[in-house]
Amino acid sequence: MERSFRFISLSGLSGVAAGIFALIGSGIAFLYLDFDHSHIIPESSYLTENNYSRFSDSLTFIILDALIILVLALASAVFFTTRKARRRGLKVWDNSARRMVINLMIPLASGGIFCLILLYHHFVFLLAPATLLFYGLALLNAGKYTYHEIRVLGISEIILGLMASWLIGYGLLFWAIGFGVMHIFYGLIMYFRYEAVKTSDEK
């Protein structure tokens, strides 16, 4: 019954890998900005003609950095989840996986469009909170079709998003915590709770 309703092939190691990539990407971004948040978050929290050029260059780098991390995270998710499914004799793509992806993508797609609107209106200071909030909502929504830890991770991301909306200027720090540290933490919990024991038994 659980296998028909919940997507249990999701691997905790994919979360660990995604978290590591996110921390590396955040570190590179911090080094690029020389630890000066004003490059990406203007003091006025809104763009002017004077700071637009500097902002544009920094934002382009941050977007490319984020896209590379996203590709690496998705690739690791596919690799570890596929490997786990094959070891357990399960299908990677079934009805439960389909339901999980659909419920994940609706908030994510909405959040992506919303972030593009924020960029269009130059409300850069809301990007970090928005990404964390919508990502948390997506995990909370998709968690109904997979492990309980995913819903808890979603709630954690929502809390971080709300904190980031209050502490403007620390977006990269909250990104590093939300997409890096939290992924590693919950990924390890899932791995040792659902995979490590069974893997040792299989050997």
KEKE-3310 file (N, C-alpha, C; in steps of 0.2 Angstrom, whole numbers, plus 5000, padded with zeros to 4 digits):
npx = (5004:5010:5020:5012:5006:5016:5031:5045:5057:5065:5081:5091:5104:5104:5100:5110:5121:5115:5115:5129:5133:5126:5132:5145:5142:5137:5148:5157:5149:5150:5163:5165:5157:5165:5161:5153:5137:5131:5133:5124:5113:5106:5109:5097:5088:5082:5084:5094:5099:5113:5118:5115:5123:5133:5126:5119:5130:5134:5122:5120:5131:5128:5116:5120:5128:5119:5111:5120:5123:5110:5108:5118:5113:5100:5105:5112:5101:5094:5103:5106:5094:5089:5098:5095:5082:5084:5092:5082:5073:5063:5051:5057:5050:5034:5016:5016:5028:5025:5014:5020:5030:5022:5015:5025:5030:5020:5020:5033:5035:5026:5033:5045:5040:5035:5047:5053:5045:5048:5061:5059:5053:5063:5064:5075:5078:5069:5071:5078:5070:5058:5062:5065:5053:5044:5050:5050:5036:5033:5040:5033:5020:5023:5028:5018:5017:5029:5043:5041:5050:5053:5042:5044:5057:5052:5044:5054:5062:5052:5051:5064:5064:5054:5062:5072:5066:5064:5077:5084:5097:5105:5103:5111:5117:5106:5102:5112:5111:5098:5097:5109:5115:5103:5098:5108:5108:5094:5095:5105:5098:5087:5095:5101:5090:5082:5090:5103:5103:5096:5104:5116:5110:5107:5119)
npy = (4994:5006:5008:5010:5022:5031:5039:5030:5029:5039:5046:5049:5052:5060:5072:5076:5077:5088:5098:5099:5104:5116:5123:5125:5132:5144:5148:5152:5162:5171:5174:5180:5191:5197:5197:5208:5213:5223:5223:5215:5217:5232:5247:5254:5245:5245:5247:5259:5271:5273:5262:5251:5245:5239:5230:5222:5215:5207:5200:5193:5184:5177:5171:5162:5154:5149:5141:5132:5125:5120:5111:5102:5097:5091:5081:5073:5069:5062:5052:5045:5042:5033:5023:5018:5014:5003:4994:4991:4985:4993:5003:5018:5028:5030:5030:5036:5043:5052:5059:5066:5074:5082:5089:5095:5104:5113:5124:5127:5132:5142:5150:5153:5161:5171:5176:5181:5191:5199:5202:5209:5221:5226:5222:5217:5213:5204:5192:5181:5178:5174:5163:5154:5153:5148:5137:5130:5128:5120:5108:5105:5103:5092:5083:5075:5064:5057:5054:5058:5067:5076:5085:5091:5097:5106:5114:5120:5127:5137:5144:5149:5157:5167:5173:5178:5187:5197:5200:5209:5208:5198:5187:5178:5171:5165:5157:5148:5142:5136:5129:5123:5118:5113:5104:5094:5090:5085:5076:5066:5062:5055:5045:5037:5033:5026:5020:5016:5004:4995:4994:4988:4976:4970:4967)
npz = (5000:5004:4995:4983:4985:4990:4985:4987:4982:4983:4986:5001:4999:4988:4992:5001:4992:4984:4994:4996:4984:4984:4994:4990:4978:4985:4992:4982:4976:4987:4987:4975:4976:4985:4999:5000:5002:4995:4982:4976:4983:4983:4994:4996:4993:4981:4963:4956:4943:4945:4952:4944:4934:4940:4948:4938:4932:4943:4946:4934:4936:4948:4944:4934:4942:4950:4941:4937:4949:4951:4940:4943:4955:4951:4943:4952:4960:4951:4948:4961:4966:4955:4956:4969:4967:4958:4966:4975:4967:4962:4952:4945:4939:4942:4947:4960:4960:4949:4954:4965:4958:4951:4961:4967:4956:4954:4964:4963:4949:4950:4959:4952:4941:4949:4954:4943:4939:4950:4947:4936:4940:4948:4961:4970:4983:4988:4982:4988:5000:4993:4985:4994:5001:4992:4988:5000:5001:4990:4993:5005:4999:4990:4999:5004:4996:4998:5008:5026:5031:5020:5021:5033:5030:5021:5029:5037:5027:5023:5035:5036:5024:5028:5038:5031:5024:5033:5038:5028:5015:5018:5010:5003:5013:5019:5009:5008:5020:5019:5006:5006:5020:5026:5017:5017:5031:5032:5022:5026:5038:5032:5024:5034:5041:5031:5022:5025:5034:5027:5016:5021:5025:5013:5008)
capx = (5000:5014:5023:5008:5004:5021:5037:5050:5064:5069:5087:5094:5111:5103:5099:5117:5124:5113:5117:5136:5134:5124:5137:5150:5140:5136:5154:5159:5146:5152:5170:5164:5155:5170:5158:5150:5131:5128:5134:5118:5107:5108:5107:5090:5084:5079:5089:5094:5104:5120:5120:5112:5128:5136:5121:5118:5135:5134:5116:5122:5135:5124:5111:5124:5131:5113:5109:5125:5121:5103:5109:5122:5108:5096:5109:5113:5095:5092:5108:5106:5087:5089:5102:5092:5077:5087:5094:5076:5068:5057:5051:5059:5044:5027:5011:5018:5033:5021:5010:5025:5033:5016:5013:5031:5031:5016:5023:5040:5034:5023:5038:5049:5037:5035:5054:5055:5041:5052:5067:5057:5051:5069:5063:5080:5079:5064:5072:5080:5064:5054:5064:5065:5046:5041:5053:5047:5029:5033:5042:5027:5015:5025:5029:5012:5018:5035:5044:5038:5056:5052:5037:5048:5061:5048:5043:5061:5063:5047:5054:5070:5061:5052:5068:5076:5062:5065:5084:5086:5104:5108:5100:5116:5118:5100:5102:5117:5108:5092:5098:5115:5115:5097:5098:5113:5105:5089:5097:5108:5093:5084:5099:5102:5084:5078:5094:5109:5102:5094:5110:5120:5107:5108:5126)
capy = (5000:5012:5009:5012:5029:5036:5038:5028:5028:5045:5044:5054:5055:5065:5078:5077:5080:5094:5102:5101:5108:5123:5126:5127:5138:5150:5150:5155:5168:5176:5176:5184:5198:5200:5197:5214:5211:5229:5222:5212:5220:5239:5249:5257:5239:5246:5249:5266:5270:5273:5255:5246:5242:5234:5225:5218:5210:5203:5196:5188:5179:5174:5167:5157:5150:5145:5137:5126:5121:5117:5106:5097:5094:5087:5076:5069:5067:5056:5046:5042:5039:5028:5018:5015:5010:4997:4990:4988:4982:4997:5008:5025:5033:5027:5035:5040:5048:5057:5064:5070:5079:5087:5093:5099:5108:5119:5129:5129:5135:5149:5154:5155:5166:5177:5179:5184:5197:5203:5205:5214:5227:5227:5221:5211:5211:5199:5186:5176:5176:5171:5157:5149:5152:5144:5130:5126:5127:5115:5102:5104:5100:5086:5078:5070:5058:5053:5053:5063:5072:5081:5090:5095:5101:5111:5119:5123:5132:5142:5148:5153:5162:5172:5176:5181:5193:5202:5202:5210:5209:5192:5182:5172:5167:5161:5152:5143:5137:5133:5125:5119:5115:5109:5098:5089:5088:5080:5070:5061:5058:5050:5040:5033:5030:5022:5016:5013:4998:4990:4992:4983:4969:4967:4964)
capz = (5000:5005:4988:4978:4987:4992:4981:4992:4979:4984:4990:5005:4997:4983:4996:5003:4986:4982:4999:4995:4978:4985:4999:4985:4974:4989:4994:4976:4976:4992:4985:4969:4979:4990:5005:5000:4999:4992:4975:4974:4986:4985:5001:4995:4992:4974:4959:4952:4937:4947:4954:4939:4930:4945:4950:4932:4931:4949:4945:4929:4938:4953:4940:4931:4947:4953:4936:4937:4955:4950:4935:4947:4960:4948:4940:4958:4962:4946:4949:4967:4966:4951:4959:4975:4965:4955:4971:4978:4962:4961:4947:4946:4937:4943:4949:4966:4957:4945:4959:4969:4954:4949:4967:4968:4951:4953:4968:4960:4943:4952:4962:4947:4938:4953:4955:4936:4940:4955:4944:4931:4944:4952:4969:4971:4990:4989:4978:4992:5003:4988:4982:5000:5003:4987:4988:5005:4999:4985:4997:5009:4995:4987:5004:5005:4992:4999:5015:5030:5032:5015:5023:5038:5027:5018:5034:5038:5021:5024:5041:5033:5020:5032:5042:5026:5022:5039:5038:5021:5014:5020:5006:5001:5019:5020:5003:5010:5025:5016:5001:5008:5026:5028:5013:5020:5037:5031:5018:5031:5042:5027:5022:5039:5043:5027:5017:5027:5037:5022:5011:5024:5025:5006:5007)
cpx = (5004:5018:5019:5006:5010:5027:5043:5057:5068:5075:5089:5100:5110:5103:5106:5121:5122:5115:5125:5137:5132:5128:5143:5148:5139:5143:5158:5156:5148:5159:5170:5162:5159:5166:5154:5143:5128:5129:5128:5112:5109:5105:5100:5085:5080:5084:5088:5099:5111:5122:5118:5117:5131:5132:5120:5124:5135:5128:5117:5126:5132:5119:5114:5126:5125:5111:5114:5124:5115:5104:5113:5117:5103:5099:5110:5107:5093:5097:5107:5099:5086:5093:5099:5086:5079:5089:5088:5071:5062:5057:5053:5053:5038:5022:5012:5023:5029:5017:5015:5028:5028:5015:5019:5032:5027:5018:5029:5039:5031:5028:5043:5046:5037:5042:5056:5051:5045:5058:5065:5055:5057:5069:5068:5080:5074:5065:5074:5074:5060:5056:5064:5058:5043:5043:5050:5040:5029:5035:5036:5021:5017:5026:5024:5013:5025:5036:5042:5044:5055:5048:5041:5053:5058:5046:5049:5063:5058:5049:5060:5068:5058:5057:5071:5072:5062:5072:5086:5094:5108:5105:5105:5117:5112:5099:5107:5114:5102:5093:5105:5114:5109:5096:5103:5110:5099:5090:5101:5103:5089:5088:5100:5096:5081:5083:5100:5108:5100:5100:5114:5117:5107:5114:5127)
cpy = (5006:5013:5011:5020:5034:5034:5037:5027:5034:5044:5050:5057:5060:5072:5081:5080:5087:5100:5104:5105:5115:5126:5129:5133:5144:5153:5154:5162:5174:5178:5181:5191:5201:5201:5204:5213:5217:5228:5219:5214:5228:5242:5252:5251:5240:5249:5256:5265:5270:5266:5249:5242:5237:5228:5220:5213:5205:5198:5191:5182:5174:5169:5161:5152:5146:5140:5131:5122:5117:5111:5100:5093:5090:5081:5071:5066:5061:5050:5042:5038:5033:5022:5014:5011:5003:4992:4987:4985:4986:5001:5015:5030:5029:5032:5039:5045:5054:5062:5068:5075:5084:5092:5097:5105:5114:5125:5132:5134:5142:5153:5157:5161:5172:5180:5183:5191:5202:5206:5211:5221:5229:5227:5215:5209:5206:5193:5180:5174:5172:5164:5152:5148:5147:5137:5126:5124:5121:5108:5100:5100:5093:5081:5073:5064:5055:5054:5059:5069:5077:5087:5094:5099:5107:5117:5123:5129:5138:5147:5152:5158:5168:5176:5180:5188:5199:5204:5203:5211:5203:5186:5176:5168:5162:5155:5146:5139:5133:5127:5120:5115:5110:5103:5092:5086:5083:5074:5065:5058:5053:5044:5035:5029:5025:5018:5013:5006:4993:4988:4987:4976:4966:4964:4958)
cpz = (5000:4998:4983:4979:4987:4987:4986:4989:4980:4988:4994:5003:4991:4986:4999:4998:4984:4987:4998:4990:4980:4990:4995:4981:4978:4991:4988:4975:4981:4990:4980:4971:4984:4997:5006:4997:4995:4984:4972:4977:4988:4991:5001:4994:4985:4970:4956:4947:4939:4949:4949:4936:4934:4947:4944:4931:4937:4948:4940:4932:4943:4949:4937:4936:4950:4948:4936:4943:4954:4945:4939:4952:4957:4945:4946:4960:4957:4947:4955:4968:4961:4953:4965:4972:4962:4960:4974:4973:4961:4955:4949:4945:4937:4945:4955:4964:4953:4949:4963:4964:4952:4955:4968:4963:4951:4958:4965:4954:4945:4955:4957:4943:4942:4954:4948:4937:4945:4952:4939:4934:4948:4959:4970:4978:4992:4986:4983:4996:4999:4986:4988:5002:4998:4986:4994:5004:4995:4989:5002:5005:4992:4993:5006:5001:4992:5006:5019:5031:5026:5017:5029:5035:5024:5023:5036:5033:5022:5030:5039:5029:5023:5036:5037:5024:5027:5039:5031:5020:5016:5016:5004:5007:5020:5015:5005:5015:5023:5011:5002:5014:5028:5023:5015:5026:5036:5027:5022:5035:5038:5025:5028:5042:5038:5022:5020:5030:5031:5017:5014:5024:5018:5005:5011)
residu = (MET:GLU:ARG:SER:PHE:ARG:PHE:ILE:SER:LEU:SER:GLY:LEU:SER:GLY:VAL:ALA:ALA:GLY:ILE:PHE:ALA:LEU:ILE:GLY:SER:GLY:ILE:ALA:PHE:LEU:TYR:LEU:ASP:PHE:ASP:HIS:SER:HIS:ILE:ILE:PRO:GLU:SER:SER:TYR:LEU:THR:GLU:ASN:ASN:TYR:SER:ARG:PHE:SER:ASP:SER:LEU:THR:PHE:ILE:ILE:LEU:ASP:ALA:LEU:ILE:ILE:LEU:VAL:LEU:ALA:LEU:ALA:SER:ALA:VAL:PHE:PHE:THR:THR:ARG:LYS:ALA:ARG:ARG:ARG:GLY:LEU:LYS:VAL:TRP:ASP:ASN:SER:ALA:ARG:ARG:MET:VAL:ILE:ASN:LEU:MET:ILE:PRO:LEU:ALA:SER:GLY:GLY:ILE:PHE:CYS:LEU:ILE:LEU:LEU:TYR:HIS:HIS:PHE:VAL:PHE:LEU:LEU:ALA:PRO:ALA:THR:LEU:LEU:PHE:TYR:GLY:LEU:ALA:LEU:LEU:ASN:ALA:GLY:LYS:TYR:THR:TYR:HIS:GLU:ILE:ARG:VAL:LEU:GLY:ILE:SER:GLU:ILE:ILE:LEU:GLY:LEU:MET:ALA:SER:TRP:LEU:ILE:GLY:TYR:GLY:LEU:LEU:PHE:TRP:ALA:ILE:GLY:PHE:GLY:VAL:MET:HIS:ILE:PHE:TYR:GLY:LEU:ILE:MET:TYR:PHE:ARG:TYR:GLU:ALA:VAL:LYS:THR:SER:ASP:GLU:LYS)
# end
